[in-house]
Amino acid sequence: MSHSHSKYYVVWVGNAPGIYDSWEECKLQTANYPGAIFKSFDTLEAATAAYRGDPREQVEMIRTIARHAQSSHVNYHSIPEIRFPAICVDAGCRHNPGPMDYQGVDLETGQRIFHVGPLDGGTNNIGEYLAIVHALALLDKRGDHTTAIYSDSRNAIAWVRRRHSATKVTPNGRNAKVLEILARADQWVATHPIVNPIIKWDTEHWGEIPADFGRK
């Protein structure tokens, strides 16, 4: 293996798990492999340490080739059911509860509009809910009441419509920050009109939501 490359790729799940020093080699091991799990690292030492450890503990979300293949090449304008303009939101959580991120992406351009995390002690439902409320607050601040918000979480959409979260997470020292943010989100939805359409993303027919953390 050459050490002159600037990136090293760990393949945990693929045709031949291991460490590779080029994207081409990594792709050979992961392309079209169901549930392929891999990640790039800047140094061989970091890649080696990661390969020996638990991939779920990495700082960034684990990405899959299947989702990567859907990236920005999808022409969402060709799907008549999808409305524009729109913000797509999603969350990712390593362990549940555990470190949690959420983000919003412009459906038209694929550009990330906001990203928060990782926040310790979060859950997928909390992250999905916070992402929707973050998008609502952002659009409200802009005076934009027409842009749609897409989420692939039925639970999070239901929480917003009920004007309150319904997490069963028990407060502790590790999740204090995320629960503080959650309380602020509950306060926001309880005191502001919700005007923007909040729509369930149809993953079965449209593929992964563009804000998905599994995309490379």
N, C-alpha and C positions, 0 to 999 in steps of 0.2 A: 504494500500500500504506500502510495506517495504521500509525503507530509507537506507538499508544497501548496496544497489546496487551501482556500480560505474557509471552506465549510466542510463539516463532517456530518454525516447523516446516520442516525441510529434507527434501525428497523427492529422494533420489538415483535411485531406481528406482520409476516409477509412470507414470500416464497422461501427466503433464506435469511432469517434474522441475523443481525450483526451490525457492524460499523462500516460505512462506505464513505469514500472521499470524493464522490461526485454525485450530482443530482441524477445524472443518467443511470448510474449504477443503482441508486436508491429507487428510482422509478421502475427499473426492471424487476425489482423485488416486490414492489407494492402495487403497481398499476393493475387494475381489474382484480385485485385480491380482496375478497370481501372482508371488511373490518380491518383493513391494513392500518397499523399504528406506527408512526415514525415522526422524527423531529430533527431539525438541523441544529448544529452547535458550531461555535466559532473555533474551538480548539479540540484536539484529539483527547486531551485529558478530560475535558468536560463531557465529551461524548462517551468516553470509557466509563466514567463515574455514573452517568445516566443509564447506560446500558446495563450496568450491574444493579441499579436500583429499581424503584417502582416508577413507571412512566407517569402515573397519576400525580406524582409529587412535583412534576416539572412546573415552572412558573407559568409557562404559556399553555394554552389548551392543546391537547393532543389532536392532531389533524389526521384525516383519513383521505386516501386517494379518491375514494368514491365521491366524497363531497368536493374535493378539489376539482374533479372533472366537471363539476357543475358550475364552477366559479362565475366570472363575469361574462362568460360567453353566451349565457342564456338571454334570449331576447324576450323580456317580459312583456313588451308591447304587443307581441304576437299572441298573447293570451288575453282574450277579450274580457274575461272576468276580473282581471286585475286592474285596479284603478290608479291613476296618477293625479297629482303628485302623492308620494307616500314615503313614510319612514318605516323601515323594518327593524324590529327589536328582537333581541334574544339574550339568553344568559347561559353561562357555563359554570358548572360546579364540580370541583374535584373532591370526591366523597360527598355525602349528603347527610348532615351538614358538613361544610368544609370551606376552603377558599373559593370564593365566588366572584365572577366578573359579569358585567352586563354591558351591552352596547346598542347603539342605534346607527343604522346605515341608510343613506339615501337610495331609494329603489332605482331612481333614474340613472345615477352616476356610479353607484357602488361605493361612494365615499363615506368613510366613517364620520358620523356627526358628533357622537359622544361615546366615551368609554369610561367606565368606573370599575375599580378593583385592581387586584383581588382584595376582597373583604372577607375576613375570617369568620367562620361560623354561619355562613349563609347556606341557602338551599336553592334549588332550581326554581321553585315556585316564588320565593322571595325575589330572586334576581329578575325573573320574568315580569313580576308585578312592578318592581322598581323601574325597570326599563320602560314600561308603558307609561307610568306616571312621569318619569323624566321627559319622555317625548311630549306628553300632554302639556307639561309645564313650559317646556321650551317653545312649543307652538303658541301657547297662550301668551307668552312674553313677546313673541313676534307679532301678535295680533292675527295669526293665521288660524282660521277656524275651518278650513276646508281640506287641508292635507290629511290623508288617511294614515292610520297606524296599523301595521300588520304584526301580529304575534302568533306563534304556533302553540301557545299555551292556553288551553281552555280554562284552567284554574285561575291563571293570572287575569284573564279577561273577566271572569266571573267576580273576582275580588274587586276589580275596578268598578264594575257595574253595581256591586253591593256597597260601594264607597268605603270599604274597609278590608284590610288583609285578614287572613284566617290561618296564620302560621301556628303550628303546634310546638315550635322551637322553644325550649326552656332557656330563659336568660342566664348567662354566665359571663365570666370575665372575658372570654375570647370573642363572644359575639356582641359585645356592648355597642360597638360602632355600627354594625349593620342593623341592629335593632333600633338604634337612634335614627338612622336614615329611614328605616321602615316607618317609624312613628311620624316623621316629618311628611312622608308620602301619604300616610293615612290622613294627616291633618290637611294636606293639600286637596285630596279628592273630596274631603268632607266639606270644604269651604269654597270650591270653585265649580262652576258649571262645566260639564264635560260635553263639548260640542263636536270635536273631531271624531270622525268615524273610527271605531276600533274593530278590526276585522280579523277573523281567524284565517291564518295562512293555510292553504290547502296543500300540505306537504305531499300527499299521495299523488296529486296530479301536477304540481308545480315544482317538485323537488325541494331540497332543503331551503329554508328561508335565507335570504342573502346575508343576514346578520349572524348566521350560525357560526359558532366558535370552532366548529370542526373543519371549516374551510381553510386551506393553506394560503 
